[in-house]
Amino acid sequence: MNDPEIPPPKIAKTLSRDLGLLHITMMGVGMMIGAGVFLGIGNTIAIAGPGGVILTFALNGLVALFTAMSYAELSSSVPRAGGAYNFTRIAFGRGISFVAGWMEWFASSVAGGLYAVTFAIYTVHYFSQLGLIQFIGVQLPVVEKLVAVAIAGIFLYINYRGVSQTGKVGALLTLGQTLTLIFIALAGMVTALYHPERLANFKPFLPNGWMKLLITMGFTYVAFEGFEVIAQAGDEVREPRRNLPKAMIYSVLIVVLVYVGVSFASIVAVKGVGEPAWVWIGKFGEKGFGEAVSRLIPFGGFLTTIAVIFASTSALNATIYSGTRVSYALGRDRMLPHIFSYLSKRRITPHIALLFTGVIVICVAAFLPVIDLASSASIMFLFLFFLVNLSVIRTRHRMGRELDYGFLMPFFPFPPIAAIVAQAVLAMWLIHMSLVAWIVGPLWVFSGILIYYLYSKHKTTTIEEEIVVLEQEPILNKRGYHIMLAVANPANAVHLAQPCYQFCQAKKAEVEAIHIVSVPPQVPLSDAFKSIFAAEEAITEAMLYLSTDFTFGSTIRYCRNVARGIISATREQRTNLLMMGWQGHKNRSFSLGSTVDPVLEGVSCNVAVLKNCHHQSYLRVLMPFTGAPNSAFTLEVASILVEPQRGRVVLFHVHPPGRPKPDIEAFLEKTTPSLGVDGSIFEPKYVAATNLLKTLLGETEHYDLIVMGASQERLFQRIVMGRLPEEFAHRCQKPLVMVKASSPVKSMLSRWI
């Protein structure tokens, strides 16, 4: 009997990793050194003066460097194609990430059309000046459009040939333009060295004042858009965690030096014009750079034209690549139809995404007024950079311990905050340059929001970093105090439910049980459902104990990190109190554990962490008292858990001999009226001792339950003063509850931001 034929296994096609550090660095440089710098130098000199043009590019470079560091950190930890789309999805979720990707696709594609038209204008103009071609005025715009479409088609084909060809061609073009501009910058330095009198062209340094820099920075910031294209190459770069951050930082630094160098050369190039050099250059507007360079070196006009041709084509190449990769990422995650993620059989290229990107590029180049649309692309790049800088702050805060970073920015979070402020100002200032940009941009964003809610929201797939709801029976009409009970397994569910019952009675609360299915990195997220049965059993145990007397809800979620799942749930449900268990295990990297530590730090609600709480009643409760901000909430928890009428709560303070002690009686007098309990159940106790920890542990032998506040110290204070609460919690064998009071400010921010 013949064995049945077994079909060969399907092999998933992925993008090939062919790009090295040089390729992607040159890709970023090529995207940045586009036509913007050549058109911007003359206008910047006219507005801000000779020193203003230097400061404009230097300050814009600093802002770009801050954002590049955000891109570098995020791309080193999430090295996948998609760039800002991926970063915002991890930080803010699916809706904002789709809009980010939608904007980035449009901005890159329109920028590609702009660079195609720039190439056409300069080449046609140059050849007509040489007398090689002759056109009448009516024919010239048509020829320019045809040349723009042709050059766009050529670079679309180069991108179709594969990432290796794209990277090689882009690297050669960028290398050519960069070397040309470096040569111009060096010529300016040599001229200043041999003719130091030309440095007088910088006087006055800022003839129109400092405020003009805001105008010129907003006008020329488009010249620094481009380093973000490197993030799109995450799936195709060798050693991405190391090479992506390096390429972003290197590209920005190279571009800043080149811009400052050629600006300096433009100023020192001019002499004998009968008026200040900066006034003479400014009169030519966008042609000022070329006019200045033509006076600096022989064949200066030719070199300028060559530099512009190199710059526009390399930027065109990079923008087509960027737009294709972000639309590919949207298709890969089903944000757009899956066809966008198809790869060609021979080239392993996202050819469908390339086709749609090419349609936008060619339509813009052939039919649309590119100046206003380019401004729209610029404003959306600024919006994107704003979101990415917010994303790096949120991602570091929420997932800093989960991700494998290849680069961490220095002085965090000051660089992204500075970039956020600067980009918001520049984006608002663009309204003075193009009102159409503030019409087209929001319309495109609105269309993306519409597509997301009508299509993408229902089709998108789950990514590694997301938190997904497996089962949920929510509390539909939340009315009052909301308690979230985090249950890990059926064995401890009832032990957590017992004290939760007492809180529900005292607060007249509703309770929601939550279980987070932790999916290890080596297990696919699609297998999370296999662990749902234990989760259902744990929630059922808690439900049987609580649901008959209180409003009860439940939810089961899965994600890679339990702490992040719990923190996210408390924020979404606007929880007042989180109750969770703790086994008391030690971990060198954490004070209380890899789950409890991030939860105590990240949640904005009240928290009660329970250890060994297996009893139903507690007659004698010990509350170690320090007078810290947690003390009032700690006293409230103790008053709820102590046996009514017969129980006693002892507020115990141990202090070194000779040191002042807090006034526990005054604290009780101030706090107890709001608790609604008989103040006679509380008893202060003071002990002087040299060994605080040993004294505390010895005192616990006489009590049924210990209730204490979690440590409030920052890292430096813990290193200097020790971590007494955490060490006590590990060594205490009695039932223990550690609590942390909510922060009103933090709670408000977490709900609104």
TIGU-406453 format. One record per residue (C-alpha): x, y, z; residue number from 1. Coordinates in nm, 3 decimals. Example, Ala and Ser with C-alpha at 12.3 -4.5 7.8 and 13.67 -1.06 7.14 Angstrom:
2
         X         Y         Z   pos
     1.230    -0.450     0.780     1
     1.367    -0.106     0.714     2
REM end
This chain:
753
         X         Y         Z   pos
     0.000     0.000     0.000     1
     0.146     0.331    -0.106     2
     0.176     0.609     0.147     3
    -0.034     0.911     0.066     4
     0.156     1.194    -0.087     5
     0.248     1.453     0.174     6
     0.236     1.809     0.043     7
     0.551     2.011     0.097     8
     0.535     2.252     0.390     9
     0.452     2.611     0.314    10
     0.743     2.845     0.362    11
     0.652     3.195     0.466    12
     0.817     3.463     0.256    13
     0.975     3.751     0.442    14
     1.179     4.053     0.341    15
     1.549     3.976     0.299    16
     1.813     4.143     0.519    17
     2.046     4.289     0.255    18
     2.107     4.640     0.388    19
     2.415     4.736     0.587    20
     2.498     5.040     0.797    21
     2.629     5.242     0.499    22
     2.318     5.172     0.291    23
     2.067     5.290     0.550    24
     2.281     5.584     0.665    25
     2.302     5.708     0.307    26
     1.928     5.642     0.270    27
     1.858     5.878     0.561    28
     2.106     6.139     0.436    29
     1.960     6.118     0.088    30
     1.609     6.170     0.216    31
     1.713     6.478     0.415    32
     1.939     6.648     0.161    33
     1.660     6.712    -0.085    34
     1.566     7.024    -0.271    35
     1.462     7.197     0.053    36
     1.810     7.307     0.154    37
     1.891     7.456    -0.187    38
     1.564     7.643    -0.207    39
     1.579     7.744     0.158    40
     1.925     7.899     0.194    41
     1.855     8.214    -0.009    42
     1.518     8.278     0.155    43
     1.658     8.212     0.501    44
     1.942     8.461     0.448    45
     1.692     8.721     0.330    46
     1.477     8.681     0.643    47
     1.728     8.609     0.922    48
     2.059     8.738     0.786    49
     2.401     8.573     0.749    50
     2.423     8.444     1.105    51
     2.058     8.347     1.101    52
     2.107     8.090     0.826    53
     2.381     7.917     1.028    54
     2.173     7.918     1.347    55
     1.859     7.806     1.164    56
     2.016     7.485     1.038    57
     2.208     7.422     1.360    58
     1.899     7.462     1.583    59
     1.678     7.262     1.348    60
     1.946     6.995     1.352    61
     1.932     6.985     1.731    62
     1.554     6.938     1.727    63
     1.590     6.669     1.460    64
     1.859     6.497     1.668    65
     1.625     6.477     1.968    66
     1.359     6.312     1.754    67
     1.618     6.088     1.587    68
     1.712     5.959     1.932    69
     1.347     5.871     1.993    70
     1.336     5.688     1.660    71
     1.667     5.519     1.740    72
     1.550     5.390     2.079    73
     1.219     5.263     1.948    74
     1.358     5.107     1.630    75
     1.632     4.930     1.828    76
     1.367     4.763     2.045    77
     1.107     4.703     1.771    78
     1.311     4.646     1.451    79
     1.023     4.592     1.208    80
     0.909     4.766     0.894    81
     0.651     5.033     0.966    82
     0.839     5.301     1.159    83
     0.609     5.547     1.337    84
     0.313     5.317     1.267    85
     0.470     5.040     1.477    86
     0.588     5.274     1.752    87
     0.250     5.440     1.802    88
     0.071     5.105     1.795    89
     0.280     4.973     2.080    90
     0.245     5.296     2.278    91
    -0.116     5.400     2.209    92
    -0.295     5.113     2.039    93
    -0.447     5.044     1.702    94
    -0.649     5.356     1.625    95
    -0.373     5.615     1.663    96
    -0.119     5.383     1.500    97
    -0.332     5.345     1.187    98
    -0.370     5.722     1.155    99
     0.008     5.757     1.202   100
     0.078     5.504     0.929   101
    -0.186     5.658     0.705   102
    -0.025     6.002     0.744   103
     0.327     5.869     0.693   104
     0.229     5.688     0.373   105
     0.069     6.002     0.232   106
     0.352     6.232     0.342   107
     0.624     6.009     0.196   108
     0.440     5.958    -0.132   109
     0.365     6.327    -0.182   110
     0.724     6.414    -0.095   111
     0.830     6.167    -0.364   112
     0.619     6.350    -0.619   113
     0.772     6.680    -0.508   114
     1.125     6.550    -0.558   115
     1.035     6.414    -0.902   116
     0.907     6.756    -1.007   117
     1.215     6.926    -0.856   118
     1.439     6.700    -1.062   119
     1.241     6.780    -1.375   120
     1.245     7.157    -1.323   121
     1.621     7.178    -1.268   122
     1.724     6.938    -1.544   123
     1.495     7.090    -1.807   124
     1.603     7.440    -1.703   125
     1.973     7.347    -1.715   126
     1.956     7.185    -2.058   127
     1.753     7.473    -2.196   128
     2.019     7.718    -2.067   129
     2.286     7.518    -2.249   130
     2.080     7.552    -2.565   131
     2.052     7.176    -2.605   132
     1.673     7.188    -2.607   133
     1.437     7.466    -2.704   134
     1.077     7.509    -2.588   135
     0.822     7.780    -2.609   136
     0.668     7.889    -2.279   137
     0.349     7.682    -2.314   138
     0.538     7.357    -2.377   139
     0.784     7.389    -2.090   140
     0.549     7.296    -1.801   141
     0.422     6.997    -2.000   142
     0.776     6.874    -2.063   143
     0.860     6.917    -1.694   144
     0.559     6.707    -1.595   145
     0.654     6.435    -1.846   146
     1.011     6.427    -1.716   147
     0.881     6.411    -1.358   148
     0.659     6.114    -1.440   149
     0.945     5.944    -1.624   150
     1.195     5.979    -1.338   151
     0.932     5.861    -1.091   152
     0.871     5.555    -1.309   153
     1.242     5.479    -1.323   154
     1.278     5.482    -0.946   155
     0.962     5.281    -0.899   156
     1.122     5.015    -1.119   157
     1.447     5.035    -0.920   158
     1.248     4.977    -0.602   159
     1.070     4.685    -0.767   160
     1.403     4.525    -0.849   161
     1.454     4.473    -0.477   162
     1.594     4.629    -0.166   163
     1.952     4.547    -0.262   164
     1.926     4.752    -0.583   165
     1.735     5.026    -0.400   166
     2.003     5.051    -0.134   167
     2.293     5.047    -0.380   168
     2.144     5.310    -0.612   169
     2.040     5.525    -0.318   170
     2.383     5.499    -0.158   171
     2.556     5.600    -0.484   172
     2.327     5.898    -0.544   173
     2.354     6.018    -0.186   174
     2.729     5.971    -0.183   175
     2.749     6.182    -0.499   176
     2.538     6.468    -0.365   177
     2.708     6.462    -0.025   178
     3.057     6.473    -0.177   179
     2.950     6.762    -0.403   180
     2.818     6.963    -0.111   181
     3.122     6.879     0.104   182
     3.341     7.008    -0.179   183
     3.142     7.335    -0.183   184
     3.169     7.364     0.198   185
     3.546     7.301     0.189   186
     3.584     7.560    -0.087   187
     3.410     7.811     0.139   188
     3.644     7.731     0.428   189
     3.952     7.764     0.206   190
     3.822     8.096     0.074   191
     3.772     8.225     0.429   192
     4.121     8.104     0.523   193
     4.293     8.282     0.233   194
     4.057     8.582     0.234   195
     3.968     8.645     0.600   196
     3.824     8.983     0.509   197
     3.519     8.800     0.372   198
     3.421     8.706     0.726   199
     3.298     9.064     0.744   200
     3.002     8.939     0.536   201
     2.864     8.803     0.867   202
     2.822     9.155     1.004   203
     2.561     9.222     1.125   204
     2.515     8.863     1.244   205
     2.139     8.887     1.305   206
     2.028     9.208     1.134   207
     1.656     9.140     1.185   208
     1.668     9.003     1.541   209
     1.633     8.664     1.706   210
     1.259     8.621     1.650   211
     1.309     8.579     1.276   212
     1.472     8.243     1.351   213
     1.129     8.101     1.434   214
     1.010     8.184     1.082   215
     1.316     8.038     0.910   216
     1.321     7.725     1.128   217
     0.960     7.656     1.039   218
     1.031     7.719     0.672   219
     1.340     7.493     0.649   220
     1.250     7.212     0.890   221
     1.138     7.009     0.590   222
     1.507     6.973     0.505   223
     1.547     6.748     0.811   224
     1.268     6.506     0.724   225
     1.428     6.181     0.623   226
     1.599     6.001     0.907   227
     1.263     5.838     0.983   228
     1.289     5.641     0.657   229
     1.561     5.432     0.823   230
     1.302     5.291     1.063   231
     1.112     5.151     0.763   232
     1.406     4.921     0.690   233
     1.370     4.727     1.016   234
     1.288     4.401     0.836   235
     1.572     4.435     0.585   236
     1.878     4.549     0.782   237
     2.160     4.330     0.901   238
     2.195     4.349     1.282   239
     1.903     4.594     1.312   240
     1.928     4.659     1.688   241
     2.281     4.788     1.639   242
     2.271     4.943     1.292   243
     1.936     5.126     1.296   244
     2.019     5.360     1.588   245
     2.369     5.428     1.452   246
     2.237     5.514     1.106   247
     1.979     5.759     1.242   248
     2.224     5.948     1.461   249
     2.499     5.946     1.196   250
     2.265     6.070     0.921   251
     2.142     6.369     1.125   252
     2.496     6.468     1.227   253
     2.622     6.440     0.867   254
     2.336     6.651     0.735   255
     2.375     6.923     0.999   256
     2.747     6.956     0.922   257
     2.678     6.969     0.547   258
     2.401     7.230     0.583   259
     2.608     7.454     0.809   260
     2.908     7.414     0.579   261
     2.732     7.510     0.257   262
     2.552     7.798     0.432   263
     2.889     7.930     0.548   264
     3.028     7.890     0.195   265
     2.733     8.085     0.050   266
     2.806     8.385     0.272   267
     3.184     8.403     0.217   268
     3.146     8.345    -0.158   269
     3.019     8.696    -0.236   270
     3.231     9.008    -0.274   271
     3.221     9.335    -0.465   272
     2.845     9.354    -0.520   273
     2.804     9.708    -0.388   274
     2.582     9.608    -0.097   275
     2.594     9.368     0.202   276
     2.644     9.010     0.082   277
     2.339     8.877     0.271   278
     2.114     9.140     0.108   279
     2.247     9.054    -0.238   280
     2.194     8.676    -0.187   281
     1.850     8.730    -0.040   282
     1.731     8.917    -0.348   283
     1.758     8.596    -0.552   284
     1.529     8.402    -0.313   285
     1.534     8.030    -0.384   286
     1.807     8.081    -0.645   287
     2.034     8.260    -0.397   288
     2.238     7.950    -0.315   289
     2.321     7.885    -0.681   290
     2.409     8.249    -0.749   291
     2.643     8.257    -0.449   292
     2.819     7.930    -0.535   293
     2.870     8.046    -0.896   294
     3.090     8.325    -0.750   295
     3.279     8.089    -0.521   296
     3.436     7.843    -0.765   297
     3.456     7.792    -1.141   298
     3.162     7.597    -1.278   299
     2.972     7.672    -0.956   300
     2.640     7.678    -1.140   301
     2.715     7.337    -1.290   302
     2.807     7.192    -0.951   303
     2.488     7.332    -0.797   304
     2.277     7.173    -1.070   305
     2.454     6.840    -1.026   306
     2.401     6.859    -0.649   307
     2.030     6.932    -0.695   308
     1.992     6.643    -0.940   309
     2.166     6.405    -0.702   310
     1.964     6.535    -0.407   311
     1.622     6.514    -0.572   312
     1.677     6.165    -0.713   313
     1.817     6.018    -0.391   314
     1.530     6.173    -0.195   315
     1.283     6.039    -0.452   316
     1.434     5.692    -0.412   317
     1.410     5.710    -0.032   318
     1.053     5.843    -0.021   319
     0.925     5.571    -0.256   320
     1.093     5.313    -0.033   321
     0.944     5.469     0.282   322
     0.590     5.497     0.147   323
     0.602     5.139     0.019   324
     0.722     4.995     0.349   325
     0.467     5.172     0.565   326
     0.178     5.064     0.340   327
     0.326     4.711     0.342   328
     0.322     4.719     0.725   329
    -0.041     4.836     0.724   330
    -0.132     4.546     0.496   331
     0.074     4.297     0.699   332
    -0.129     4.382     1.011   333
    -0.458     4.393     0.812   334
    -0.502     4.764     0.875   335
    -0.530     4.790     0.497   336
    -0.638     4.497     0.276   337
    -0.401     4.201     0.302   338
    -0.305     4.244    -0.064   339
    -0.076     4.530     0.043   340
     0.149     4.276     0.218   341
     0.194     4.052    -0.089   342
     0.557     3.994    -0.190   343
     0.666     3.930    -0.547   344
     0.787     3.577    -0.610   345
     1.121     3.663    -0.767   346
     1.222     3.989    -0.602   347
     1.074     3.941    -0.250   348
     0.946     4.297    -0.287   349
     0.609     4.429    -0.162   350
     0.502     4.498    -0.519   351
     0.134     4.573    -0.450   352
     0.223     4.830    -0.185   353
     0.479     4.971    -0.430   354
     0.210     4.993    -0.701   355
    -0.030     5.196    -0.486   356
     0.253     5.417    -0.363   357
     0.358     5.472    -0.724   358
     0.005     5.577    -0.818   359
     0.013     5.853    -0.553   360
     0.365     5.965    -0.650   361
     0.285     5.985    -1.023   362
    -0.054     6.153    -0.973   363
     0.104     6.421    -0.755   364
     0.390     6.470    -0.998   365
     0.163     6.487    -1.303   366
    -0.154     6.665    -1.195   367
    -0.146     6.827    -0.853   368
    -0.003     7.160    -0.728   369
     0.288     7.018    -0.534   370
     0.384     7.321    -0.323   371
     0.078     7.316    -0.096   372
     0.068     6.938    -0.089   373
     0.436     6.932     0.005   374
     0.351     7.165     0.294   375
     0.077     6.920     0.391   376
     0.334     6.642     0.386   377
     0.560     6.854     0.606   378
     0.291     6.924     0.861   379
     0.206     6.556     0.886   380
     0.573     6.470     0.932   381
     0.572     6.713     1.224   382
     0.258     6.545     1.359   383
     0.432     6.210     1.323   384
     0.744     6.328     1.503   385
     0.521     6.466     1.779   386
     0.356     6.124     1.819   387
     0.685     5.935     1.809   388
     0.833     6.150     2.085   389
     0.523     6.086     2.295   390
     0.551     5.717     2.210   391
     0.908     5.681     2.333   392
     0.810     5.828     2.671   393
     0.502     5.608     2.706   394
     0.678     5.293     2.583   395
     0.973     5.336     2.819   396
     0.731     5.388     3.108   397
     0.499     5.097     3.025   398
     0.734     4.839     2.871   399
     1.087     4.938     2.970   400
     1.156     4.605     3.138   401
     1.007     4.396     2.858   402
     1.180     4.519     2.545   403
     1.531     4.434     2.436   404
     1.685     4.776     2.367   405
     1.987     4.816     2.144   406
     2.003     5.190     2.219   407
     1.882     5.402     2.512   408
     1.885     5.778     2.469   409
     2.081     5.982     2.724   410
     1.913     6.235     2.956   411
     1.570     6.074     2.911   412
     1.299     6.216     2.901   413
     1.431     6.568     2.829   414
     1.518     6.522     2.456   415
     1.169     6.402     2.350   416
     0.998     6.666     2.564   417
     1.209     6.941     2.406   418
     1.132     6.802     2.060   419
     0.757     6.788     2.134   420
     0.748     7.155     2.230   421
     0.958     7.266     1.931   422
     0.760     7.062     1.677   423
     0.427     7.187     1.809   424
     0.543     7.547     1.760   425
     0.677     7.478     1.409   426
     0.358     7.296     1.307   427
     0.142     7.588     1.419   428
     0.373     7.831     1.240   429
     0.315     7.653     0.908   430
    -0.026     7.817     0.888   431
     0.158     8.138     0.791   432
     0.317     7.954     0.498   433
     0.028     7.747     0.364   434
    -0.335     7.764     0.469   435
    -0.401     7.477     0.227   436
    -0.175     7.254     0.438   437
    -0.405     7.305     0.735   438
    -0.700     7.207     0.514   439
    -0.555     6.911     0.322   440
    -0.376     6.766     0.625   441
    -0.681     6.737     0.855   442
    -0.892     6.608     0.564   443
    -0.646     6.326     0.502   444
    -0.637     6.247     0.874   445
    -1.017     6.245     0.889   446
    -1.036     6.005     0.594   447
    -0.791     5.775     0.776   448
    -1.006     5.781     1.091   449
    -1.311     5.695     0.880   450
    -1.131     5.401     0.713   451
    -1.013     5.274     1.051   452
    -1.361     5.263     1.204   453
    -1.530     5.125     0.892   454
    -1.264     4.867     0.799   455
    -0.934     4.845     0.987   456
    -1.072     4.817     1.340   457
    -1.254     4.495     1.249   458
    -0.980     4.337     1.036   459
    -0.649     4.406     1.208   460
    -0.440     4.127     1.357   461
    -0.274     4.114     1.697   462
     0.092     4.207     1.736   463
     0.335     4.081     1.998   464
     0.309     4.381     2.230   465
    -0.070     4.409     2.244   466
    -0.307     4.318     2.526   467
    -0.605     4.121     2.397   468
    -0.936     4.040     2.569   469
    -1.017     3.669     2.544   470
    -1.340     3.668     2.747   471
    -1.525     3.945     2.921   472
    -1.847     3.986     3.120   473
    -1.823     4.354     3.213   474
    -2.016     4.549     3.472   475
    -2.250     4.738     3.242   476
    -2.369     5.019     3.469   477
    -2.086     5.121     3.698   478
    -2.217     5.334     3.979   479
    -1.976     5.358     4.271   480
    -1.652     5.227     4.416   481
    -1.487     4.983     4.175   482
    -1.257     4.705     4.300   483
    -1.045     4.498     4.062   484
    -0.941     4.158     4.197   485
    -0.643     4.009     4.011   486
    -0.658     3.629     4.042   487
    -0.365     3.422     3.922   488
    -0.476     3.061     3.986   489
    -0.772     2.870     4.138   490
    -0.574     2.778     4.452   491
    -0.550     3.134     4.583   492
    -0.870     3.282     4.436   493
    -1.080     3.221     4.749   494
    -0.806     3.352     4.981   495
    -0.809     3.679     4.785   496
    -1.188     3.687     4.764   497
    -1.231     3.674     5.145   498
    -1.067     4.011     5.224   499
    -1.219     4.148     4.902   500
    -1.561     4.064     5.048   501
    -1.484     4.281     5.351   502
    -1.382     4.574     5.127   503
    -1.698     4.537     4.922   504
    -1.907     4.549     5.240   505
    -1.726     4.854     5.377   506
    -1.726     5.047     5.047   507
    -2.057     4.918     4.905   508
    -1.843     4.836     4.605   509
    -1.871     4.645     4.282   510
    -1.595     4.401     4.200   511
    -1.438     4.279     3.878   512
    -1.216     3.971     3.873   513
    -0.938     3.974     3.615   514
    -0.694     3.708     3.503   515
    -0.399     3.782     3.276   516
    -0.280     3.489     3.065   517
     0.096     3.534     3.038   518
     0.220     3.410     2.702   519
     0.597     3.333     2.705   520
     0.807     3.475     2.418   521
     0.865     3.131     2.266   522
     0.490     3.057     2.248   523
     0.277     3.209     1.968   524
     0.008     3.449     2.085   525
    -0.244     3.238     1.895   526
    -0.191     2.959     2.153   527
    -0.303     3.177     2.445   528
    -0.650     3.020     2.441   529
    -0.498     2.691     2.566   530
    -0.446     2.853     2.908   531
    -0.795     2.994     2.935   532
    -0.939     2.700     3.131   533
    -0.730     2.769     3.443   534
    -0.825     3.135     3.415   535
    -1.195     3.050     3.397   536
    -1.164     2.821     3.700   537
    -0.991     3.091     3.907   538
    -1.254     3.352     3.818   539
    -1.533     3.104     3.891   540
    -1.395     3.044     4.241   541
    -1.394     3.416     4.312   542
    -1.736     3.460     4.155   543
    -1.895     3.191     4.376   544
    -1.770     3.375     4.684   545
    -1.862     3.730     4.578   546
    -2.130     3.740     4.310   547
    -2.427     3.652     4.532   548
    -2.389     3.970     4.740   549
    -2.217     4.220     4.510   550
    -2.224     4.338     4.151   551
    -1.967     4.117     3.980   552
    -1.785     4.126     3.647   553
    -1.493     3.939     3.496   554
    -1.237     3.961     3.219   555
    -0.963     3.737     3.084   556
    -0.682     3.892     2.881   557
    -0.355     3.774     2.737   558
    -0.030     3.955     2.671   559
     0.345     3.907     2.705   560
     0.366     4.083     3.042   561
     0.124     4.035     3.333   562
     0.204     4.367     3.504   563
     0.131     4.567     3.190   564
    -0.197     4.381     3.145   565
    -0.307     4.464     3.500   566
    -0.201     4.830     3.476   567
    -0.383     4.871     3.146   568
    -0.701     4.715     3.286   569
    -0.709     4.940     3.595   570
    -0.683     5.248     3.374   571
    -0.948     5.133     3.128   572
    -1.193     5.037     3.404   573
    -1.120     5.345     3.619   574
    -1.051     5.123     3.916   575
    -1.053     5.264     4.270   576
    -0.879     4.970     4.439   577
    -0.666     4.691     4.296   578
    -0.627     4.376     4.508   579
    -0.370     4.114     4.415   580
    -0.173     3.831     4.575   581
     0.200     3.791     4.633   582
     0.389     3.470     4.702   583
     0.680     3.642     4.878   584
     0.952     3.510     4.645   585
     1.278     3.705     4.615   586
     1.416     3.835     4.289   587
     1.749     4.013     4.262   588
     1.624     4.254     3.996   589
     1.306     4.356     4.182   590
     1.203     4.457     4.533   591
     0.884     4.251     4.550   592
     0.880     4.075     4.214   593
     0.861     4.126     3.840   594
     0.482     4.173     3.856   595
     0.425     4.355     4.187   596
     0.702     4.615     4.141   597
     0.579     4.749     3.802   598
     0.217     4.742     3.924   599
     0.294     4.947     4.237   600
     0.487     5.193     4.023   601
     0.251     5.211     3.728   602
    -0.108     5.209     3.858   603
    -0.275     5.530     3.964   604
    -0.539     5.372     4.193   605
    -0.515     5.237     4.548   606
    -0.341     4.899     4.572   607
    -0.353     4.621     4.832   608
    -0.102     4.336     4.792   609
    -0.185     4.030     5.005   610
     0.057     3.764     5.133   611
    -0.047     3.453     5.333   612
    -0.395     3.596     5.401   613
    -0.569     3.261     5.452   614
    -0.783     3.348     5.758   615
    -1.131     3.494     5.765   616
    -1.098     3.711     6.076   617
    -0.820     3.907     6.243   618
    -0.850     4.013     6.609   619
    -0.514     4.186     6.650   620
    -0.377     4.392     6.360   621
    -0.034     4.556     6.358   622
     0.022     4.870     6.155   623
     0.387     4.983     6.138   624
     0.362     5.362     6.145   625
     0.605     5.607     5.984   626
     0.383     5.905     5.906   627
     0.438     5.852     5.531   628
     0.176     5.953     5.267   629
     0.036     5.598     5.268   630
    -0.051     5.609     5.640   631
    -0.412     5.729     5.609   632
    -0.502     5.462     5.353   633
    -0.310     5.199     5.552   634
    -0.519     5.286     5.860   635
    -0.837     5.257     5.653   636
    -0.738     4.911     5.526   637
    -0.656     4.795     5.880   638
    -0.994     4.920     6.008   639
    -1.174     4.726     5.733   640
    -0.991     4.396     5.787   641
    -0.990     4.391     6.168   642
    -1.266     4.191     6.340   643
    -1.557     4.431     6.410   644
    -1.623     4.524     6.773   645
    -1.370     4.281     6.928   646
    -1.063     4.364     6.717   647
    -0.774     4.600     6.793   648
    -0.536     4.788     6.562   649
    -0.197     4.882     6.709   650
    -0.006     5.163     6.538   651
     0.354     5.070     6.609   652
     0.648     5.303     6.566   653
     1.009     5.197     6.627   654
     1.279     5.464     6.625   655
     1.650     5.490     6.709   656
     1.721     5.602     7.067   657
     1.734     5.978     7.102   658
     1.553     6.044     6.774   659
     1.222     6.234     6.769   660
     0.907     6.026     6.725   661
     0.587     6.110     6.535   662
     0.266     6.204     6.713   663
     0.044     5.902     6.648   664
    -0.234     6.038     6.872   665
    -0.259     6.355     6.662   666
    -0.266     6.146     6.345   667
    -0.552     5.932     6.482   668
    -0.746     6.238     6.594   669
    -0.721     6.383     6.247   670
    -0.784     6.065     6.047   671
    -1.034     5.846     6.232   672
    -1.342     6.073     6.196   673
    -1.351     6.012     5.820   674
    -1.335     5.631     5.861   675
    -1.671     5.596     6.038   676
    -1.538     5.351     6.300   677
    -1.499     5.359     6.676   678
    -1.168     5.528     6.751   679
    -1.118     5.313     7.059   680
    -1.006     5.018     6.848   681
    -0.681     5.202     6.766   682
    -0.386     5.198     7.005   683
    -0.048     5.377     6.960   684
     0.276     5.209     7.066   685
     0.633     5.345     7.064   686
     0.957     5.149     7.097   687
     1.317     5.278     7.088   688
     1.563     5.031     6.934   689
     1.882     5.029     6.727   690
     1.783     4.737     6.501   691
     1.459     4.852     6.340   692
     1.400     4.544     6.124   693
     1.462     4.293     6.403   694
     1.232     4.485     6.639   695
     0.953     4.499     6.382   696
     0.979     4.128     6.306   697
     0.976     4.044     6.675   698
     0.664     4.253     6.733   699
     0.470     4.062     6.465   700
     0.462     3.746     6.680   701
     0.177     3.895     6.886   702
    -0.056     3.976     6.593   703
    -0.283     3.801     6.344   704
    -0.232     4.042     6.053   705
     0.022     4.307     5.949   706
    -0.089     4.605     5.738   707
     0.184     4.836     5.615   708
     0.245     5.097     5.348   709
     0.465     5.022     5.047   710
     0.792     5.211     5.015   711
     0.765     5.561     4.868   712
     1.137     5.625     4.828   713
     1.305     5.681     4.495   714
     1.595     5.466     4.382   715
     1.868     5.692     4.528   716
     1.696     5.705     4.869   717
     1.660     5.328     4.872   718
     2.030     5.281     4.802   719
     2.130     5.520     5.082   720
     1.864     5.435     5.344   721
     1.793     5.071     5.260   722
     1.460     4.911     5.167   723
     1.315     4.834     5.507   724
     0.950     4.777     5.400   725
     1.046     4.534     5.124   726
     1.293     4.342     5.342   727
     1.035     4.322     5.620   728
     0.774     4.196     5.373   729
     1.002     3.915     5.254   730
     1.090     3.798     5.607   731
     0.748     3.838     5.770   732
     0.571     3.501     5.806   733
     0.239     3.636     5.935   734
    -0.051     3.737     5.707   735
     0.056     4.062     5.547   736
    -0.111     4.335     5.343   737
     0.106     4.597     5.172   738
    -0.084     4.901     5.049   739
    -0.016     5.202     4.831   740
    -0.244     5.502     4.819   741
    -0.345     5.657     4.489   742
    -0.197     5.982     4.366   743
    -0.471     6.230     4.267   744
    -0.249     6.401     4.010   745
    -0.126     6.075     3.859   746
    -0.480     5.939     3.853   747
    -0.608     6.244     3.666   748
    -0.325     6.229     3.410   749
    -0.370     5.856     3.347   750
    -0.741     5.903     3.282   751
    -0.712     6.203     3.052   752
    -0.385     6.128     2.868   753
REM end
